């Protein structure tokens, strides 16, 4: 029995991972039509050496790919350095409202591409972002500056409790004064001039 296709499947699986890492996060996250065609072609090229012989070997190769994914995910779960090697790390692209051009260049991500991700997340101003990252899956992660953060229900409840617990420092006298106050304190009440 020729078991060389098992070795080929493992080799092609890891070659695919390396090629996708070289292609970059932008290619994985939001592919253009041309990038989609390249990725499909790459998948076909990786699988072709396995499937050209027989259907049994094609199914065996597919099973090996699935097992390889499970093995890689297990190793990633238990060994952090391996996870960083396979998945990569988040890259900071915005710091205190300013672009990190160096990391944008490393990611081969244009400012327009970054702004597209910002719009998809509902962000309108670069200056509102305290820190922004491109995650290993190509998505934008961010933390807003304090002044740009929306008010949460929990914060609103705390604010209402603080306001309700405060005692007024000055008493505002209104037209519904106690009518006996004038007599008790010997101070005249203020009435409209036409009633005096």
N, C-alpha and C positions, 0 to 999 in steps of 0.2 A: 504494500500500500504506500502510495506516494504522499508523504506528509509535508512536502515543501510548500503547498498552498497555505498551510497554517502559519508557517513562518512568513510567507508573503503577505498574508492578511494583517499580521501584527506590524510588519514593517510598513505596509501601506497606511495602516491606521495612524501610526505615529508620524509618518511623513505628512499625512493630511493635517494633523494638529500643527505641525511645524509650519506648513504652508499657510494655514489660516492665521497663525500668529504673525507670520511675516506680512500677510495681506493687511493686517491691522484691524482695530476695533471698529473703525468706520465701516469697513466692508461687512462686518457681521451685524452691526446694529441696524443700519438703514441703507440697504443696497440700492443702487441705481439699476436701471435695466441692464446696462453693460456689465456691472459687477455681478448681477444675478446670473447672467449667461456664463461668465467666467467661473463662478462657483459651481454651477451645474456641470460645466465641462470638466472642471477639476474633479468632481465626484465621479463622473464617468471614466475619466482617465485612471483614477485610483482603483476603481472596481474592475475595469476591463481585463487586467491580467489574471484576475481570479475567475471571471465568468466565461472566458473564451473556451474553456475546456469542456465543462459539463454543468448541468443544472444542480447536481448534488454538491459540487464544489462551490457553486454560487451561493447556495443556501448555507453551506458550511462557513463560507467566508462572511456572510451576513451575520451568522450567529457569533462568529469570532469577533466581529466589530461590536456587537452588543455586549459581549462578555468583556471586551477591552474597555468599553465605556464604564461598565460596572466596576472593573478593577481600578481604573483611573479615579473614579469618584470615591471609592473606598480609600485609596491611598491619599487623595486630597483631604479627606475627612480626618485622617489620622496623622498626616505629615504636612505641616504648614509650608516648609520650603518647597515641597513638590507642588502644592497648590499654587504658590506664587509662580513657579516655573511654567505650569500648564496654563493657568488662568490669567496670570499677570496681576498687576496691582493698579489701584486707582491712581490717576494722575491729576494733580491740581492744575486747573486751567484758569481759575479766577481767584484772586486774593485781595480782599478788602476793596472790591469794586474795580480792580485793575486786572487786565489780561496777563497771563503768564505765557508770553510768546514762545519761550524756549520749549515748554511742554506741548504747546499747540503744534510747533514744528515737528517735535518727536512723534506726535500722533498723526501727523499729516492732516490736520484738521484746520480748515479755514475759519475765519471769523464769521463768515456767513453760515457755515455749518454749525458753529457753536450757537449763533443767534437763532437758528432754526430750532435747535434743541430747547433753547430758553423759551421761545414762543410756545412750543408744545407743552412746556411745563407751566405756562401762564405767567412767565416772568417778562416784565417790560423794560426794566432798567438794569444795566450792568452794575451801576453804583449801589443797588439795593442788596447785592450778594456779598456776604461776608467771605464765604469760601465756596468754590464750585469745582467739582471733579468730574472727569470722565471715568466711569466705572468699567470694569472688565467686560461687561456686556455691551458697552458703547453708549449707555444712557448717561444723562447728566444728573449728578447728585449735587445738592446745594444746601447751604444754610443761609438764611436771610440775616441782615443786620437787625439789631434790636428795634430800630425805628421803622423798619419795613415789615416786621412780623405782624400777621393778623392777630386780632384779639381772640383768644379761645374762650369757650364757655366757662371753663374753670377759672381763668383769670378774671372774667367778667363777674362771676359770683364772688370772688375774693374782694373785688373793687366795691361791689354793692354792700358787702358785709362791713368793709372799712368805713364806708360813707354812713351807713346806718348806725354804727357804733359811735361815731363822732358826735359830741354834744355841741350845739351852737354856742359860740363864744359871746355873741351879742344877741339880745332879744329884740326882735323887730316888733314895734308897737303898731298895731293896725287899728282899724275903725271899730273893732269888736272888743274894746277895752272894758275891763270890769268897771261898772258904773260907780262902785263904791271906792274905787282907787282914789278918786279925787278927794273924797272925804277923809280916807285913812291917811293919805300922804300929804294932804293939804296942798295939792298941786292942781291947778285948773286943767281941765281937759281941753284938747284942741277941737274946736268945732268950726265949721265953715263960717265965714264972717257974716253972712246974711242971717245966720241963726242966733248970733250973739246979741 
